[in-house]
């Protein structure tokens, strides 16, 4: 729907009668509407993905791999519109993948898990260091 609105607005501007814009600007509007169509068709071909946080890193994989996602990496929020987010998944270097992957997610269809997902993408960070059972303010020698 958003794709249709964007293309319609650009085409209406480009084809408007009168002296609304120079021919060069109109031509650029037509090119932009074509670019929007190409970008939109690429998004329509997105395969369903599964994401999971394992307390160390995010894992991404095809939908059928839920719980066993094969690609570890980092996940950042690129765009947040409330009921829709665009996430950027950057795979770990060790996986051999170099390209970031864009992951669009929406609330529709996952209403019960939406709040938890939003909390996780904004809060989840790897656990750093190890806990040796030390009390705050105590030196390691005094705990033996």
VMD Tcl script that draws the C-alpha trace (Angstrom):
set ca {
  {0.00 0.00 0.00}
  {2.79 2.39 0.93}
  {4.58 1.52 -2.31}
  {1.46 2.36 -4.32}
  {1.04 5.70 -2.53}
  {4.67 6.69 -3.10}
  {4.60 5.85 -6.81}
  {1.24 7.61 -7.25}
  {2.48 10.79 -5.60}
  {5.67 10.90 -7.67}
  {3.83 10.16 -10.91}
  {1.14 12.77 -10.19}
  {3.84 15.37 -9.56}
  {5.66 14.46 -12.77}
  {2.53 14.47 -14.92}
  {0.84 17.56 -13.41}
  {-0.29 20.27 -15.85}
  {1.01 23.80 -15.66}
  {4.31 25.27 -14.61}
  {4.62 23.30 -11.38}
  {8.21 22.20 -12.06}
  {10.87 22.33 -14.77}
  {11.09 19.34 -17.16}
  {14.30 18.13 -15.50}
  {12.59 17.92 -12.11}
  {9.64 16.08 -13.66}
  {11.98 13.61 -15.32}
  {13.74 13.00 -12.00}
  {10.36 12.38 -10.36}
  {9.56 9.73 -12.98}
  {12.97 8.09 -12.43}
  {12.39 8.16 -8.68}
  {9.00 6.46 -9.08}
  {10.69 3.70 -11.10}
  {13.34 3.31 -8.39}
  {10.61 3.04 -5.74}
  {8.89 0.29 -7.75}
  {12.17 -1.66 -8.09}
  {12.98 -1.30 -4.39}
  {9.47 -2.34 -3.44}
  {9.48 -5.45 -5.58}
  {12.72 -6.49 -3.91}
  {11.08 -6.19 -0.49}
  {8.08 -8.20 -1.62}
  {10.34 -11.18 -2.34}
  {11.62 -11.37 1.26}
  {11.58 -14.89 2.62}
  {10.29 -15.33 6.20}
  {13.12 -15.32 8.72}
  {13.53 -16.35 12.34}
  {15.58 -14.34 14.85}
  {16.63 -15.46 18.32}
  {18.68 -13.93 21.18}
  {20.82 -16.54 23.04}
  {22.28 -14.18 25.75}
  {25.51 -13.82 23.74}
  {24.44 -12.79 20.23}
  {21.54 -12.69 17.85}
  {20.96 -15.62 15.52}
  {19.21 -15.38 12.17}
  {17.99 -18.08 9.86}
  {15.20 -19.24 7.59}
  {11.78 -19.56 9.21}
  {12.01 -23.36 9.27}
  {15.17 -23.18 11.44}
  {13.36 -21.56 14.41}
  {15.29 -22.38 17.58}
  {18.38 -23.48 15.63}
  {19.11 -20.38 13.50}
  {22.49 -20.91 11.79}
  {23.87 -17.37 11.44}
  {25.13 -15.55 14.57}
  {25.64 -11.80 14.56}
  {24.57 -8.38 15.81}
  {21.13 -6.82 15.42}
  {20.46 -3.07 15.38}
  {17.23 -1.11 15.00}
  {17.47 1.01 11.85}
  {13.88 2.30 11.77}
  {11.11 2.05 14.34}
  {7.56 3.07 13.40}
  {5.85 1.54 16.42}
  {3.99 -1.31 14.73}
  {6.76 -1.91 12.19}
  {10.56 -2.02 12.51}
  {13.44 -2.35 10.09}
  {16.31 -4.24 11.69}
  {19.87 -4.54 10.41}
  {21.54 -7.89 11.02}
  {25.34 -7.84 10.78}
  {26.71 -11.42 10.70}
  {29.79 -12.38 12.72}
  {32.99 -12.37 10.67}
  {33.61 -16.04 11.55}
  {30.51 -17.10 9.57}
  {32.11 -16.01 6.31}
  {29.20 -13.71 5.46}
  {30.12 -10.07 5.00}
  {26.87 -8.44 3.93}
  {24.42 -7.01 6.39}
  {20.86 -8.22 5.99}
  {17.78 -6.04 6.40}
  {14.98 -7.66 8.39}
  {11.54 -6.00 8.30}
  {9.27 -7.03 11.19}
  {5.68 -6.08 11.97}
  {3.34 -6.45 14.92}
  {0.54 -8.00 12.86}
  {0.61 -11.75 13.28}
  {2.78 -11.68 16.42}
  {0.81 -9.39 18.73}
  {1.49 -11.46 21.88}
  {5.28 -11.43 21.33}
  {5.64 -7.88 19.92}
  {6.41 -6.15 23.23}
  {9.01 -8.77 24.17}
  {10.68 -8.47 20.76}
  {10.85 -4.67 21.03}
  {12.35 -4.95 24.52}
  {14.92 -7.49 23.30}
  {16.09 -5.53 20.24}
  {16.61 -2.42 22.37}
  {18.03 -4.10 25.49}
  {19.81 -7.33 24.58}
  {23.57 -7.03 24.85}
  {26.20 -9.78 25.17}
  {27.22 -10.81 28.65}
  {30.73 -9.45 29.21}
  {33.28 -11.07 31.50}
  {32.59 -13.84 33.95}
  {31.06 -13.92 37.41}
  {33.38 -15.54 39.92}
  {30.93 -15.16 42.78}
  {32.66 -12.10 44.21}
  {30.77 -9.81 46.55}
  {30.75 -6.12 45.73}
  {33.55 -4.28 47.47}
  {35.38 -7.45 48.48}
  {38.78 -8.35 47.15}
  {39.32 -11.85 45.74}
  {41.73 -12.69 48.61}
  {39.14 -11.92 51.31}
  {36.68 -14.41 49.86}
  {38.83 -17.51 50.28}
}
mol new
graphics top color blue
foreach p $ca { graphics top sphere $p radius 0.5 }
foreach p [lrange $ca 0 end-1] q [lrange $ca 1 end] { graphics top cylinder $p $q radius 0.2 }
display resetview
